[in-house]
Amino acid sequence: MSQLTEETWVADIVKEVPKTGDLFRKLRIDFCCGGKISLREAAANRGLHAGELLTQIHEVEEKQAQHKQMQPPSLEPKELIAYIQNEYHTKLREELSALTPYVTKLTRVHGERYPHLKRVNELFTLLKQELSEHIQNEEDLVFPMIEAFLQESTVERADALNPILSKLQDEHQTVVEFLKEMRLITNGFEPMQEACGTHRLVLKRLEDLEADVFNHILLENCTLVERTRQAQLIAKPIN
C-alpha cells in the first residue's frame, strides 16, 4: 500500500493509482489542470469529507493491487475458466468502458498538436471492438466447448475444437499487434514533458491495460489452451 494521505496532491494520487481518475471524475474533482492541490483542499472545495474520500481511494488502490497478483495456473480447468472470467473479462469490460471517454477527450483536445493521438484513438477503438467480441465469444462458445470436452474427451469433440482453438489464438495475435503498435507510436507509453494530467493518465492506463491483456492471453494460451491440446492428443492418439 502506498503512503497516500490527505495532504497528497490529487494529481499525484492519480499518478500513483490511475483508476482513482474514475472516482475523481465522478465527484467532479479536477485531477488534470487543477490537480496540484491536496486531497484535503479538493474535498473541501466539493463539500466532501477528506477522510472518507481517502478511504475510497485506498479501496481503489487495494483492488488494483489485488488484480495484479497473478493466480497460479494450477487450478482445475473449470476453476481456471471461472477465474479468467471473473478476474479478466469482468475487469476488462469495465476498463474499456471507463477509459473510452478519456481517450476520446484526449484526441479531441490534443489531436491537432499531437497527430499520433488520432492513431492511438483508432487503435483503442479497434482494440475495444476486438476484445469485446472476443471475450463474449469465449463465454458463449469457446469456454463451454472446452469444459464439455474436458469432461468427456471424445474424438468428435476434439475435432470440433481444433478450428475454435486456432481462431482463438489468431484473435489473441491480432490484439497483441494492436498493442504493439500503440506502444510504438507512444514511445513506450511515455508522456512528453509538457503533457497534461489527462494525457499522462491515458498513457498510464493504456500501459496497465496492455499488461493485463498480456497476462490474460498468456494464461489462456499457455495454460488453458495447452491443457486442452494435451487432452486432444490423448483423445486422438497418433498412430
C-alpha positions as CSV (number, residue, x, y, z in Angstrom):
1,M,0.0,0.0,0.0
2,S,1.4,3.4,-0.9
3,Q,1.7,6.3,1.5
4,L,-1.2,8.4,0.3
5,T,-2.6,10.9,2.8
6,E,-5.0,13.8,2.8
7,E,-2.1,16.1,2.1
8,T,-1.1,14.3,-1.1
9,W,-1.8,16.2,-4.3
10,V,-4.7,15.0,-6.3
11,A,-2.5,14.8,-9.4
12,D,0.0,12.6,-7.6
13,I,-2.8,10.3,-6.4
14,V,-3.9,9.7,-9.9
15,K,-0.3,9.2,-11.0
16,E,0.2,6.6,-8.2
17,V,-3.3,4.9,-8.6
18,P,-4.6,5.6,-12.2
19,K,-8.0,4.1,-11.6
20,T,-8.8,6.9,-9.0
21,G,-9.3,9.1,-12.0
22,D,-12.7,7.5,-12.4
23,L,-13.6,8.3,-8.8
24,F,-12.4,11.9,-9.1
25,R,-14.2,12.3,-12.4
26,K,-17.5,11.0,-10.8
27,L,-17.0,13.5,-7.9
28,R,-16.2,16.3,-10.3
29,I,-12.7,16.8,-8.8
30,D,-10.3,18.2,-11.3
31,F,-7.2,16.0,-11.3
32,C,-5.7,17.4,-14.5
33,C,-5.0,21.1,-14.8
34,G,-6.3,21.7,-11.3
35,G,-4.8,18.7,-9.7
36,K,-1.9,20.4,-7.9
37,I,-3.8,20.8,-4.7
38,S,-4.0,18.5,-1.6
39,L,-6.8,15.9,-1.3
40,R,-8.0,17.8,1.8
41,E,-8.4,21.0,-0.2
42,A,-10.0,19.3,-3.1
43,A,-12.5,17.6,-0.8
44,A,-13.3,20.8,0.9
45,N,-13.9,22.5,-2.4
46,R,-16.5,19.9,-3.2
47,G,-18.0,19.8,0.3
48,L,-16.7,16.3,0.9
49,H,-15.1,14.7,3.9
50,A,-11.4,14.2,3.2
51,G,-11.0,11.1,5.4
52,E,-13.9,9.3,3.8
53,L,-12.6,10.2,0.3
54,L,-9.1,8.9,1.3
55,T,-10.8,5.6,2.4
56,Q,-12.4,5.3,-1.0
57,I,-9.0,5.9,-2.6
58,H,-7.4,3.2,-0.6
59,E,-10.2,0.8,-1.6
60,V,-9.5,1.5,-5.3
61,E,-5.8,1.1,-4.6
62,E,-6.3,-2.2,-2.9
63,K,-8.5,-3.6,-5.7
64,Q,-5.8,-2.5,-8.2
65,A,-3.1,-4.3,-6.2
66,Q,-5.2,-7.5,-5.8
67,H,-5.8,-7.6,-9.5
68,K,-2.0,-7.5,-10.2
69,Q,-1.5,-10.7,-8.2
70,M,-1.5,-13.4,-10.8
71,Q,-3.4,-16.5,-9.7
72,P,-1.2,-19.6,-10.1
73,P,-2.2,-21.6,-13.2
74,S,-2.6,-24.7,-11.1
75,L,-6.4,-24.5,-10.9
76,E,-8.7,-27.2,-12.4
77,P,-9.9,-26.2,-15.9
78,K,-13.4,-25.2,-14.7
79,E,-12.0,-23.1,-11.9
80,L,-9.4,-21.6,-14.3
81,I,-12.2,-20.6,-16.7
82,A,-14.2,-19.0,-13.9
83,Y,-11.0,-17.2,-12.7
84,I,-10.4,-15.8,-16.2
85,Q,-14.0,-14.6,-16.5
86,N,-14.0,-13.0,-13.0
87,E,-10.5,-11.6,-12.9
88,Y,-10.0,-10.6,-16.5
89,H,-13.2,-10.5,-18.5
90,T,-15.3,-8.5,-16.0
91,K,-12.5,-6.0,-15.3
92,L,-11.6,-5.7,-18.9
93,R,-15.1,-4.8,-19.9
94,E,-15.2,-2.2,-17.1
95,E,-11.8,-0.7,-18.0
96,L,-12.5,-0.5,-21.7
97,S,-15.8,1.4,-21.0
98,A,-14.3,3.6,-18.4
99,L,-11.2,4.5,-20.5
100,T,-13.2,5.4,-23.6
101,P,-14.2,9.0,-22.7
102,Y,-10.6,9.8,-21.6
103,V,-9.1,8.6,-25.0
104,T,-11.9,10.4,-26.9
105,K,-11.3,13.7,-24.9
106,L,-7.5,13.4,-25.3
107,T,-7.8,13.1,-29.1
108,R,-10.3,15.9,-29.4
109,V,-8.3,18.4,-27.3
110,H,-4.8,17.5,-28.3
111,G,-5.1,15.6,-31.6
112,E,-4.1,18.5,-33.7
113,R,-1.0,19.2,-31.7
114,Y,0.0,15.5,-31.4
115,P,-1.3,13.8,-34.6
116,H,-0.2,10.3,-33.3
117,L,-3.0,10.6,-30.8
118,K,-5.5,10.1,-33.6
119,R,-4.0,6.8,-34.4
120,V,-4.0,5.9,-30.7
121,N,-7.7,6.6,-30.7
122,E,-8.2,4.4,-33.8
123,L,-6.2,1.6,-32.3
124,F,-8.1,1.8,-29.0
125,T,-11.4,1.7,-30.9
126,L,-10.2,-1.4,-32.8
127,L,-8.8,-3.0,-29.6
128,K,-12.1,-2.4,-27.7
129,Q,-14.2,-3.9,-30.5
130,E,-11.9,-6.9,-31.0
131,L,-11.6,-7.7,-27.2
132,S,-15.3,-7.1,-26.6
133,E,-16.3,-9.6,-29.3
134,H,-13.5,-12.0,-28.4
135,I,-14.4,-12.3,-24.7
136,Q,-18.1,-12.6,-25.5
137,N,-17.4,-15.4,-27.9
138,E,-15.2,-17.1,-25.3
139,E,-18.0,-17.1,-22.8
140,D,-20.8,-18.1,-25.2
141,L,-19.0,-20.7,-27.2
142,V,-15.3,-21.4,-26.6
143,F,-15.3,-22.0,-22.8
144,P,-18.5,-24.2,-22.8
145,M,-16.9,-26.3,-25.6
146,I,-13.7,-26.7,-23.7
147,E,-15.5,-27.6,-20.5
148,A,-17.6,-30.2,-22.3
149,F,-14.6,-31.7,-24.0
150,L,-12.5,-32.0,-20.8
151,Q,-15.5,-33.6,-19.1
152,E,-16.0,-36.1,-21.9
153,S,-13.0,-36.2,-24.2
154,T,-14.4,-37.8,-27.3
155,V,-12.8,-37.7,-30.8
156,E,-15.8,-35.8,-32.2
157,R,-15.4,-33.1,-29.6
158,A,-11.6,-32.9,-30.1
159,D,-12.2,-32.4,-33.9
160,A,-14.8,-29.7,-33.3
161,L,-12.4,-27.8,-31.0
162,N,-9.5,-27.6,-33.5
163,P,-10.7,-24.7,-35.6
164,I,-12.1,-23.0,-32.5
165,L,-8.7,-23.0,-30.6
166,S,-6.9,-21.9,-33.7
167,K,-9.2,-19.0,-34.2
168,L,-8.9,-18.1,-30.5
169,Q,-5.1,-17.8,-30.8
170,D,-5.3,-15.9,-34.1
171,E,-7.5,-13.3,-32.3
172,H,-5.0,-13.1,-29.5
173,Q,-2.3,-12.3,-32.0
174,T,-4.5,-9.6,-33.5
175,V,-4.9,-8.0,-30.1
176,V,-1.1,-8.2,-29.5
177,E,-0.4,-6.4,-32.8
178,F,-2.7,-3.5,-31.9
179,L,-1.0,-3.1,-28.5
180,K,2.5,-3.4,-30.1
181,E,1.7,-0.5,-32.5
182,M,0.2,1.5,-29.7
183,R,3.3,1.1,-27.6
184,L,5.5,2.0,-30.6
185,I,3.8,5.3,-31.5
186,T,3.5,6.4,-27.8
187,N,7.2,5.8,-27.3
188,G,6.5,3.1,-24.7
189,F,3.5,5.0,-23.2
190,E,6.0,7.6,-22.1
191,P,4.4,11.1,-21.8
192,M,6.1,14.1,-23.1
193,Q,7.4,16.6,-20.5
194,E,4.6,19.1,-21.3
195,A,1.8,16.5,-21.3
196,C,-1.2,17.4,-19.2
197,G,-2.7,15.3,-16.5
198,T,-5.3,13.6,-18.8
199,H,-2.6,12.8,-21.3
200,R,-0.5,11.2,-18.6
201,L,-3.5,9.3,-17.2
202,V,-4.5,7.8,-20.5
203,L,-0.9,6.6,-21.3
204,K,-0.6,5.1,-17.8
205,R,-3.9,3.3,-18.1
206,L,-3.2,2.1,-21.6
207,E,0.1,0.6,-20.3
208,D,-1.7,-1.1,-17.4
209,L,-4.3,-2.4,-19.9
210,E,-1.5,-3.8,-22.0
211,A,-0.1,-5.6,-19.0
212,D,-3.4,-7.1,-18.0
213,V,-4.2,-8.2,-21.6
214,F,-0.8,-9.8,-22.0
215,N,-1.3,-11.7,-18.7
216,H,-4.8,-12.7,-19.8
217,I,-3.6,-14.0,-23.1
218,L,-0.6,-15.8,-21.5
219,L,-2.9,-17.6,-19.1
220,E,-5.2,-18.7,-21.9
221,N,-2.6,-19.7,-24.5
222,C,-0.1,-21.4,-22.2
223,T,-2.4,-22.9,-19.6
224,L,-6.0,-23.4,-20.7
225,V,-5.3,-24.0,-24.5
226,E,-2.2,-26.1,-23.8
227,R,-4.1,-28.4,-21.4
228,T,-6.9,-28.7,-23.9
229,R,-4.4,-29.6,-26.7
230,Q,-2.8,-32.2,-24.4
231,A,-6.2,-33.8,-23.8
232,Q,-6.9,-33.8,-27.5
233,L,-3.7,-35.9,-28.0
234,I,-5.0,-38.4,-25.5
235,A,-8.4,-38.5,-27.1
236,K,-6.8,-38.8,-30.6
237,P,-3.5,-40.7,-30.1
238,I,-1.0,-40.5,-33.0
239,N,-0.7,-43.9,-34.7
